[in-house]
Amino acid sequence: MSIWLDDLSRERLVSGSLADLVARDRVVGVTTNPTIFAKAITSGDAYDEQIRDLTARGVGVGEALRALTTTDVRWACDVLRPAYDATDGVDGRVSIEVDPRLAHDTAATVAEARALWWLVDRPNLFVKIPAARQGLPAIAACLAEGISINVTLIFSLARHDEVMAAFLDGMERARDSGRDLSRIGSVASFFVSRVDAEADARLDKAGTAQAAELRGQAAIANARLAYQHYEQVFNSPRWHALRQAGARPQRPLWASTSVKDPAYPDTRYVTELVAPGVVNTMPEATLRAVADHGRIPADSVRAHYDDAQRVLDGLRAVGVDYDDLVQTLEDEGVSKFDTSWQQLAEQLAETLRSRPAAREGN
């Protein structure tokens, strides 16, 4: 299991905090999202100098956002480059998300992914594309062009299957055009704790003893079954043909691993989801908790497929509609990132309007 950090900021880069986590805490990757960047850019003064330069150039808010975020991600890619080289490109990855407002526009998503890939210009970059239905052809198209992709906001088993199919499609197209498949990476970011938050609320509303017994079980069960689907897809003849051509599998990445309910152990979305080849991306608080008191088994997934299916069957039996639950989470996930990005854009636009540009000699 690879440990990635679910956080990035200019302050973390300038202070050496990220480098320390890589050197001392076995962190071998970084993920970001619009909410993380919104918090980073609007806190403190680490971005002030670059914002002054952007103001002096009179750039628009869209270009300013790209400049701020790609600077951080390029820097982080350089910090993680030794891990990338040591693992021959498996780890050492840093993710940057396309503008979430484009999630339902396939052509615009592809165009934005190309722009980010070019702007960051590092081989260990992942461009993040939400797994909304309109994002699936964009994922395949980008992989076909050699752009490494982190597919994000996956909540459902059916959507995960579609994401893996898009990966195979894109890699086949890359192979047919003569690209080096070993240099194209991908992860499928399957969200965890948000599933329990939504499922538990619905179980509480059901109000029965049977429903109460299922609290806190949906997220881990859902993720374990996602891993089962992963094993099936990446043991298929279609995959074996790609592997022979040099491709590497699209690894499952457990995202949203901080515990939302304080009644649950703070390491559960790490220790209960250990399996070969997975990535777990954690906020620093979760990472510290795991380092302090987490008990990491050799494998806490593959022996539990039957139990996981019984949990999903149990949800249905007490009236919790799985399809509605995961679609609600996908819609909310895209909406929350969209809102964070829009608020950041508005704040940055105001800053660019109000802040005087640096003058020569000052």
C-alpha positions as CSV (number, residue, x, y, z in Angstrom):
1,M,0.0,0.0,0.0
2,S,1.4,3.4,-1.0
3,I,0.9,6.3,1.3
4,W,0.1,9.6,-0.3
5,L,-0.7,13.0,1.3
6,D,-4.1,14.6,0.6
7,D,-2.9,18.2,1.0
8,L,-0.7,20.8,-0.7
9,S,0.1,24.4,-0.1
10,R,2.8,27.0,-0.9
11,E,3.5,27.2,2.8
12,R,4.1,23.4,3.0
13,L,6.5,23.6,0.1
14,V,8.4,26.7,1.3
15,S,8.8,25.3,4.9
16,G,10.0,21.9,3.7
17,S,7.1,20.2,5.4
18,L,6.3,18.1,2.3
19,A,10.0,17.2,1.8
20,D,10.1,16.1,5.5
21,L,7.0,13.9,5.0
22,V,8.6,12.3,2.0
23,A,12.0,11.7,3.8
24,R,10.6,10.6,7.2
25,D,7.1,9.4,6.9
26,R,7.1,7.3,3.7
27,V,4.9,9.7,1.8
28,V,5.3,8.8,-1.9
29,G,2.6,10.9,-3.6
30,V,0.4,14.0,-3.2
31,T,-3.3,14.6,-4.1
32,T,-5.0,18.0,-4.3
33,N,-8.5,19.2,-5.0
34,P,-10.2,22.6,-5.5
35,T,-11.2,22.8,-1.8
36,I,-7.6,22.2,-0.7
37,F,-6.3,24.9,-3.0
38,A,-9.0,27.3,-2.0
39,K,-8.0,26.9,1.7
40,A,-4.3,27.3,0.8
41,I,-4.5,30.3,-1.4
42,T,-6.8,32.3,0.9
43,S,-4.8,31.6,4.1
44,G,-1.7,33.5,5.0
45,D,0.7,35.4,2.7
46,A,2.6,32.7,0.9
47,Y,1.1,33.5,-2.4
48,D,1.3,37.3,-2.1
49,E,4.4,37.8,-4.3
50,Q,3.1,35.7,-7.1
51,I,-0.3,37.5,-6.9
52,R,1.5,40.8,-7.1
53,D,3.3,39.7,-10.3
54,L,0.0,38.5,-11.8
55,T,-1.6,41.8,-11.0
56,A,1.2,43.6,-12.6
57,R,0.7,41.6,-15.8
58,G,-3.0,42.2,-15.8
59,V,-3.9,38.6,-16.1
60,G,-7.5,37.3,-15.9
61,V,-8.6,35.2,-12.9
62,G,-8.6,31.9,-14.9
63,E,-4.9,32.4,-15.9
64,A,-4.1,33.5,-12.4
65,L,-5.6,30.4,-10.8
66,R,-3.7,28.1,-13.3
67,A,-0.5,30.0,-12.5
68,L,-0.9,29.6,-8.7
69,T,-1.9,26.0,-8.7
70,T,0.5,24.8,-11.4
71,T,3.4,26.4,-9.6
72,D,2.6,24.5,-6.5
73,V,2.1,21.2,-8.3
74,R,5.3,21.6,-10.4
75,W,7.3,22.3,-7.2
76,A,5.7,19.3,-5.5
77,C,6.5,17.1,-8.6
78,D,10.1,18.0,-8.2
79,V,10.0,17.1,-4.5
80,L,8.5,13.8,-5.3
81,R,10.7,13.1,-8.4
82,P,13.1,10.8,-6.4
83,A,10.2,8.6,-5.4
84,Y,9.0,8.5,-9.0
85,D,12.4,7.5,-10.2
86,A,12.9,4.9,-7.5
87,T,9.6,3.2,-8.3
88,D,10.1,3.5,-12.0
89,G,7.1,5.8,-12.3
90,V,4.6,3.9,-10.1
91,D,4.7,6.4,-7.2
92,G,6.1,9.9,-6.8
93,R,2.9,11.3,-8.4
94,V,1.3,14.7,-7.8
95,S,-2.3,15.4,-8.9
96,I,-3.9,18.5,-10.1
97,E,-7.6,18.8,-11.0
98,V,-9.2,20.2,-14.0
99,D,-11.6,23.1,-13.4
100,P,-14.5,21.2,-11.8
101,R,-17.0,23.5,-13.5
102,L,-16.1,21.6,-16.7
103,A,-17.0,18.2,-15.3
104,H,-20.0,17.8,-17.5
105,D,-18.3,19.1,-20.7
106,T,-16.2,16.4,-22.3
107,A,-14.4,18.6,-24.9
108,A,-13.6,21.3,-22.4
109,T,-12.3,18.8,-19.9
110,V,-9.9,17.3,-22.5
111,A,-8.7,20.8,-23.5
112,E,-8.1,21.8,-19.9
113,A,-6.2,18.5,-19.2
114,R,-3.9,19.1,-22.1
115,A,-3.3,22.7,-20.9
116,L,-2.4,21.5,-17.3
117,W,-0.2,18.7,-18.7
118,W,1.7,21.2,-20.7
119,L,1.9,23.9,-18.0
120,V,3.2,21.6,-15.3
121,D,5.5,19.8,-17.7
122,R,6.6,17.0,-15.3
123,P,6.4,13.3,-16.1
124,N,5.1,12.5,-12.6
125,L,2.0,14.6,-12.9
126,F,-1.5,13.2,-12.7
127,V,-4.3,15.3,-14.1
128,K,-7.5,14.7,-12.1
129,I,-10.8,14.3,-14.0
130,P,-14.1,13.7,-12.2
131,A,-15.8,10.4,-12.9
132,A,-19.0,12.0,-14.0
133,R,-20.6,10.3,-17.1
134,Q,-19.3,13.1,-19.4
135,G,-15.8,12.6,-18.0
136,L,-15.5,9.0,-19.1
137,P,-14.7,9.8,-22.8
138,A,-12.3,12.5,-21.7
139,I,-10.4,10.1,-19.5
140,A,-10.0,7.7,-22.4
141,A,-9.0,10.5,-24.8
142,C,-6.3,11.9,-22.4
143,L,-4.8,8.5,-21.7
144,A,-4.7,7.8,-25.5
145,E,-2.6,11.0,-25.8
146,G,-0.2,9.9,-23.1
147,I,-1.6,12.1,-20.3
148,S,-1.5,10.3,-17.0
149,I,-4.9,10.5,-15.2
150,N,-6.2,10.4,-11.7
151,V,-9.9,9.7,-12.0
152,T,-11.6,11.2,-9.0
153,L,-15.0,11.3,-7.2
154,I,-15.8,7.6,-7.7
155,F,-18.5,6.4,-5.3
156,S,-20.3,3.6,-7.1
157,L,-19.3,0.1,-8.2
158,A,-20.9,0.7,-11.6
159,R,-19.1,3.9,-12.2
160,H,-15.8,2.3,-11.1
161,D,-16.4,-0.4,-13.8
162,E,-17.0,2.3,-16.3
163,V,-13.8,4.1,-15.3
164,M,-11.8,0.9,-15.6
165,A,-13.3,0.4,-19.1
166,A,-12.4,3.9,-20.1
167,F,-8.8,3.2,-18.9
168,L,-8.6,0.1,-21.0
169,D,-10.0,1.9,-24.0
170,G,-7.5,4.8,-23.6
171,M,-4.6,2.5,-23.2
172,E,-5.5,0.5,-26.2
173,R,-5.7,3.6,-28.3
174,A,-2.3,4.7,-26.9
175,R,-0.8,1.3,-27.8
176,D,-2.3,1.5,-31.3
177,S,-0.7,4.9,-31.9
178,G,2.7,3.6,-30.8
179,R,3.0,5.3,-27.4
180,D,5.2,3.9,-24.6
181,L,2.5,2.5,-22.3
182,S,4.9,2.1,-19.4
183,R,5.1,5.9,-19.0
184,I,1.3,6.4,-18.8
185,G,-0.1,6.1,-15.3
186,S,-3.5,6.1,-13.8
187,V,-5.3,5.7,-10.5
188,A,-9.0,5.4,-9.8
189,S,-9.9,7.5,-6.7
190,F,-12.7,5.7,-4.9
191,F,-14.2,7.8,-2.1
192,V,-14.7,6.2,1.3
193,S,-15.8,8.1,4.4
194,R,-18.4,10.2,2.6
195,V,-20.3,7.0,1.9
196,D,-20.6,6.2,5.6
197,A,-21.7,9.8,6.3
198,E,-24.5,9.6,3.8
199,A,-25.5,6.0,4.5
200,D,-25.5,6.5,8.3
201,A,-27.8,9.5,7.9
202,R,-30.2,7.4,5.9
203,L,-30.0,4.4,8.3
204,D,-30.7,6.8,11.2
205,K,-33.8,8.0,9.3
206,A,-35.0,4.4,8.9
207,G,-34.9,4.1,12.7
208,T,-35.0,0.3,13.0
209,A,-32.7,-2.0,15.0
210,Q,-31.7,-3.7,11.7
211,A,-30.7,-0.4,10.2
212,A,-28.8,0.6,13.3
213,E,-26.7,-2.5,13.1
214,L,-25.5,-1.4,9.6
215,R,-24.1,2.0,10.7
216,G,-20.5,2.5,9.8
217,Q,-20.3,-0.5,7.5
218,A,-21.3,0.8,4.0
219,A,-18.1,2.6,3.1
220,I,-15.7,-0.2,3.8
221,A,-17.9,-2.8,2.2
222,N,-18.3,-0.6,-0.9
223,A,-14.6,-0.1,-1.2
224,R,-13.8,-3.8,-0.7
225,L,-16.2,-4.7,-3.5
226,A,-14.6,-2.1,-5.7
227,Y,-11.3,-3.9,-5.1
228,Q,-13.0,-7.2,-6.1
229,H,-14.1,-5.6,-9.4
230,Y,-10.5,-4.3,-9.9
231,E,-9.1,-7.8,-9.5
232,Q,-11.6,-9.1,-12.1
233,V,-10.9,-6.5,-14.7
234,F,-7.1,-6.7,-14.3
235,N,-7.1,-10.4,-14.6
236,S,-9.0,-10.4,-17.9
237,P,-7.6,-11.3,-21.4
238,R,-8.1,-7.6,-22.5
239,W,-5.9,-6.4,-19.7
240,H,-3.2,-9.1,-20.2
241,A,-2.8,-8.0,-23.8
242,L,-2.1,-4.5,-22.6
243,R,0.2,-5.7,-19.9
244,Q,2.2,-7.5,-22.5
245,A,2.5,-4.2,-24.4
246,G,4.0,-2.6,-21.3
247,A,1.0,-1.1,-19.6
248,R,0.6,-0.9,-15.8
249,P,-2.7,-1.3,-14.1
250,Q,-4.9,1.5,-13.0
251,R,-4.5,1.3,-9.2
252,P,-7.3,1.8,-6.8
253,L,-6.8,4.9,-4.6
254,W,-8.8,5.2,-1.4
255,A,-9.8,8.9,-1.0
256,S,-11.7,10.7,1.7
257,T,-10.1,8.6,4.4
258,S,-10.5,11.0,7.3
259,V,-13.1,9.8,9.8
260,K,-16.2,12.1,9.8
261,D,-17.9,10.4,12.8
262,P,-15.8,10.7,16.0
263,A,-17.4,7.5,17.3
264,Y,-15.4,5.5,14.8
265,P,-11.6,4.7,15.1
266,D,-9.6,7.4,13.4
267,T,-7.6,4.9,11.4
268,R,-10.4,2.7,10.1
269,Y,-10.4,3.8,6.5
270,V,-6.7,2.9,6.3
271,T,-6.3,-0.3,8.4
272,E,-9.5,-1.8,7.0
273,L,-8.6,-1.3,3.4
274,V,-5.1,-2.8,3.0
275,A,-4.6,-4.8,-0.1
276,P,-1.8,-5.3,-2.7
277,G,-1.3,-2.4,-5.1
278,V,-3.6,0.2,-3.5
279,V,-2.9,3.8,-2.7
280,N,-4.3,5.5,0.4
281,T,-4.3,9.3,0.3
282,M,-4.6,10.8,3.7
283,P,-4.8,14.3,5.3
284,E,-1.8,14.7,7.6
285,A,-3.9,14.2,10.8
286,T,-4.9,10.7,9.6
287,L,-1.4,9.9,8.5
288,R,-0.2,10.9,12.0
289,A,-2.9,8.8,13.7
290,V,-1.9,5.7,11.6
291,A,1.8,6.2,12.4
292,D,0.9,6.5,16.1
293,H,-1.5,3.7,16.7
294,G,-2.6,2.1,13.5
295,R,-2.3,-1.6,13.2
296,I,-1.6,-2.5,9.6
297,P,-2.6,-6.0,8.5
298,A,-1.1,-7.8,5.5
299,D,-4.5,-7.8,3.8
300,S,-7.8,-6.6,5.2
301,V,-9.8,-6.7,1.9
302,R,-9.8,-9.9,0.0
303,A,-11.1,-12.3,2.6
304,H,-14.2,-10.1,3.1
305,Y,-16.0,-10.0,-0.2
306,D,-19.0,-12.1,0.9
307,D,-19.4,-10.0,4.1
308,A,-19.2,-6.8,2.0
309,Q,-21.9,-8.0,-0.3
310,R,-24.1,-8.8,2.6
311,V,-23.8,-5.2,3.9
312,L,-25.0,-3.8,0.6
313,D,-27.8,-6.3,0.5
314,G,-28.7,-5.3,4.1
315,L,-28.8,-1.6,3.1
316,R,-31.3,-2.5,0.4
317,A,-33.3,-4.6,2.8
318,V,-33.8,-1.7,5.2
319,G,-34.8,0.7,2.4
320,V,-31.5,2.4,1.6
321,D,-31.3,2.8,-2.1
322,Y,-27.7,2.2,-3.1
323,D,-28.0,3.7,-6.6
324,D,-29.5,6.8,-5.2
325,L,-27.0,7.1,-2.4
326,V,-23.9,6.9,-4.6
327,Q,-25.4,9.2,-7.3
328,T,-26.2,11.8,-4.6
329,L,-22.6,11.6,-3.4
330,E,-21.3,12.0,-7.0
331,D,-23.5,15.0,-7.6
332,E,-22.6,16.6,-4.3
333,G,-18.9,15.9,-4.8
334,V,-18.8,17.7,-8.1
335,S,-21.0,20.5,-6.7
336,K,-18.8,21.0,-3.7
337,F,-15.6,21.2,-5.7
338,D,-17.4,23.5,-8.2
339,T,-18.4,25.8,-5.3
340,S,-14.9,25.9,-3.8
341,W,-13.4,26.8,-7.2
342,Q,-16.0,29.4,-7.9
343,Q,-15.6,31.0,-4.5
344,L,-11.8,31.0,-4.9
345,A,-12.1,32.5,-8.3
346,E,-14.3,35.3,-7.0
347,Q,-11.9,36.0,-4.1
348,L,-8.9,36.0,-6.4
349,A,-10.7,38.3,-8.8
350,E,-11.4,40.8,-6.0
351,T,-7.7,40.6,-4.9
352,L,-6.5,41.2,-8.5
353,R,-8.8,44.2,-8.8
354,S,-7.9,45.8,-5.4
355,R,-4.2,45.0,-4.9
356,P,-1.8,47.5,-6.4
357,A,0.8,46.0,-8.7
358,A,4.4,46.0,-7.6
359,R,6.2,49.1,-8.9
360,E,9.7,49.2,-10.2
361,G,12.1,50.2,-7.5
362,N,9.8,49.1,-4.7
